[in-house]
Amino acid sequence: MTRFNKHSAKCLRSGLIYCGGAAAIMAMLVATLSCKAVRPSPELEGGELKESVATQKRINSYFHSILVPRVKTCWARVQGTGTIEMKYWYEADAKGGWVFKTLEVGKSNLPKGQDAIALACMQNAVTATSFPREASDSGESYLINWDWPVPLPPDAAQQVERMLGSSGGEGTGCDGHGAPAKCVTCSGHPQTCIYVCVGSNTCEIAATSPGGFDSICTTGGECASGGLFGVVGGIVIY
């Protein structure tokens, strides 16, 4: 069985490979684990660009309405100019919402020591917040990998307006500004796991029979990657 998830450090952190394998049960043969190159999607977002853009706008509406007002003061204390990735982990609650649980810093090009300041600022802002769960959401968890600019732009309101009016396909990356795809989904025949901007936080491949070419692909919780002022661009970065 091949599995993609946030704990697959050796393979997923490289951004372009994943650990694959097929496990036989009882009398079945056991296949040897290996790392294989992840094939880029032949079509933006596996053919679901419209759905991905809608999800990104939904998440950005939550960020801009709830988090941005809370971080403005302390975010201004973060020194340097650049981008920092925030990794948010949410879990489903009984009231039909996604409730914030944990936060960590991903990639950053800020000066030394500034990541901790940004993290503390964001932690205070996001704690005890949530956003609504939609009928199309599946699983019990939601992983959000989001790029935040430092400092916040002076024309933030205008950029938000442009983002909400965009249908995607402009610029590069998951936000039009280079944010990499951090989610996975099933694609192709035989099925395999590919990187997308919006998809699942796990992806598993299992052979239908030992040595067979057919496969079964299953996904786990929700996942989205992007940035505060854009949606999926014309070229997605893996």
C-alpha positions in Angstrom: 0.0 0.0 0.0 1.2 3.5 -0.9 0.4 6.2 1.6 0.8 10.0 1.5 0.3 11.9 4.7 1.8 14.7 6.8 4.0 12.3 8.7 5.7 10.8 5.6 8.8 12.8 6.3 11.5 11.2 4.1 9.5 11.2 0.9 6.9 14.0 1.1 9.3 16.6 2.4 11.2 16.4 -0.8 8.1 17.8 -2.5 8.3 15.5 -5.5 8.5 11.9 -4.4 6.4 9.5 -2.3 6.9 6.2 -0.6 5.0 3.4 -2.4 4.4 -0.2 -1.7 1.9 -3.1 -1.8 1.2 -5.2 1.2 -0.2 -8.7 0.9 -2.3 -10.3 3.6 -1.9 -13.8 4.9 -1.0 -15.9 1.8 -0.4 -12.9 -0.4 3.2 -11.9 -1.4 4.7 -8.9 0.3 6.0 -6.2 -2.0 9.1 -4.2 -1.3 8.6 -0.6 -0.4 10.0 1.9 -2.8 10.0 5.6 -3.6 8.6 6.7 -7.0 8.3 10.1 -8.7 4.9 11.7 -8.3 3.4 12.5 -11.7 2.2 16.1 -12.1 -1.5 16.4 -12.9 -2.0 16.5 -16.7 -4.8 19.1 -16.0 -4.9 21.8 -13.4 -6.2 20.5 -10.1 -7.0 17.1 -11.7 -9.8 18.8 -13.7 -11.3 20.5 -10.7 -9.9 24.0 -11.0 -13.3 25.7 -10.4 -13.9 23.7 -7.2 -10.3 24.4 -5.9 -10.7 28.1 -6.5 -14.0 28.2 -4.7 -12.4 26.4 -1.7 -9.5 28.8 -1.6 -11.9 31.8 -1.6 -13.9 30.3 1.2 -10.7 29.8 3.3 -9.5 33.3 2.5 -12.8 34.8 3.5 -12.4 33.2 6.9 -8.8 34.4 7.2 -9.5 38.0 6.1 -12.7 38.3 8.2 -11.3 36.7 11.4 -7.5 36.4 11.4 -6.2 39.5 9.6 -7.9 42.0 12.0 -6.4 40.1 14.9 -2.8 39.9 13.5 -2.5 43.4 12.1 -0.8 44.9 15.2 1.6 42.1 16.0 2.3 41.3 12.4 3.7 44.8 12.0 6.4 43.9 14.5 7.7 41.0 12.3 10.8 42.4 10.7 12.0 41.8 7.1 10.3 41.4 3.8 9.2 38.0 2.5 6.8 35.1 2.9 6.1 32.7 5.7 4.0 29.5 5.4 1.6 28.7 8.2 0.4 25.1 8.6 -3.0 25.0 10.3 -4.7 21.8 11.6 -8.4 21.8 12.1 -10.8 19.1 13.3 -14.5 18.6 12.8 -16.8 19.4 15.7 -20.4 18.4 16.5 -21.7 21.8 15.5 -20.8 21.4 11.8 -17.6 23.4 11.9 -13.8 23.1 11.5 -12.2 24.0 14.8 -8.6 25.1 15.0 -6.3 22.7 16.8 -2.6 23.2 16.1 -0.2 25.5 14.2 3.3 25.3 12.9 5.6 27.2 10.6 6.5 25.8 7.2 8.8 27.4 4.6 10.0 30.9 5.3 12.5 33.4 3.9 12.3 35.9 6.8 15.4 37.0 8.7 16.6 34.7 11.5 14.4 34.9 14.6 11.4 36.3 12.9 9.6 33.0 12.3 9.0 32.6 16.1 7.6 36.2 16.3 5.2 35.5 13.4 4.2 32.1 14.9 3.3 33.6 18.3 1.3 36.4 16.6 -0.6 33.9 14.5 -1.1 31.5 17.4 -2.9 34.2 19.4 -5.0 35.2 16.5 -6.2 31.7 15.4 -6.8 30.1 18.8 -10.5 29.4 19.5 -11.6 30.2 15.9 -13.4 28.0 13.4 -15.0 28.1 10.0 -18.1 26.3 8.6 -18.0 22.8 7.3 -19.6 22.3 3.9 -21.6 19.3 2.7 -18.8 18.4 0.2 -16.2 18.3 3.0 -15.1 14.8 4.0 -13.1 13.2 6.8 -12.5 14.5 10.3 -9.6 16.8 9.7 -8.5 19.8 7.6 -4.9 20.7 6.9 -4.3 24.2 5.5 -0.9 25.3 4.2 -1.1 29.0 3.6 1.5 31.7 2.6 1.4 35.0 4.4 3.3 38.0 3.2 5.5 40.2 5.5 4.6 42.9 5.8 0.9 42.9 4.9 0.5 45.0 1.7 -0.8 48.6 1.9 -3.3 47.8 -0.9 -4.6 44.7 0.9 -8.3 45.6 0.3 -7.7 45.9 -3.4 -5.8 42.6 -3.6 -8.6 40.8 -1.8 -11.2 42.2 -4.2 -9.1 41.0 -7.2 -8.7 37.6 -5.5 -12.4 37.2 -4.9 -13.1 38.1 -8.5 -10.6 35.8 -10.0 -11.5 32.4 -11.6 -7.8 31.2 -11.4 -5.2 30.4 -14.0 -3.2 33.6 -13.6 0.4 33.6 -12.3 2.1 30.5 -10.9 1.6 28.3 -7.8 -1.4 27.8 -5.7 -1.9 31.5 -5.1 -0.6 33.0 -8.3 2.5 34.0 -6.4 4.4 30.8 -6.2 2.9 28.9 -3.3 3.6 25.1 -3.8 0.9 22.4 -3.9 0.9 20.5 -0.6 -2.2 18.4 -1.0 -2.8 15.1 -2.8 -5.6 13.3 -4.7 -6.3 10.3 -6.9 -5.8 10.5 -10.6 -5.4 8.4 -13.8 -5.7 4.7 -14.7 -4.2 2.8 -13.1 -4.8 5.3 -10.3 -1.9 7.1 -8.6 -1.5 10.0 -6.1 -0.8 13.4 -7.5 -0.1 16.8 -5.9 -2.8 19.5 -6.1 -3.5 22.8 -4.4 -6.8 21.5 -2.9 -7.4 17.9 -2.2 -6.8 15.5 0.6 -4.2 15.3 3.4 -3.6 11.6 2.7 -3.7 9.4 -0.3 -3.3 5.6 -0.4 -2.8 3.3 -3.3 -3.4 -0.5 -3.0 -3.0 -3.1 -5.8 -6.2 -5.1 -6.5 -4.1 -8.2 -6.7 -0.4 -9.1 -6.2 1.6 -8.0 -9.2 -1.5 -6.5 -10.9 -1.7 -3.3 -12.8 -5.1 -2.2 -11.5 -5.2 -0.2 -8.3 -7.6 1.2 -5.7 -7.0 4.8 -4.5 -8.5 6.2 -1.3 -8.1 9.7 0.3 -8.5 11.0 3.8 -9.2 14.4 5.4 -9.4 17.7 3.7 -6.4 19.8 2.6 -5.8 23.1 1.0 -2.7 25.1 0.0 -2.5 28.6 -1.2 -1.9 32.2 -0.1 -3.7 35.2 1.4 -4.1 37.2 -1.8 -4.6 34.8 -4.7 -6.0 31.5 -6.1 -4.6 28.7 -8.3 -2.3 30.0 -11.0 -1.8 28.7 -14.5 1.3 26.7 -13.6 1.2 24.8 -10.3 4.4 24.2 -8.4 5.0 20.8 -6.8 
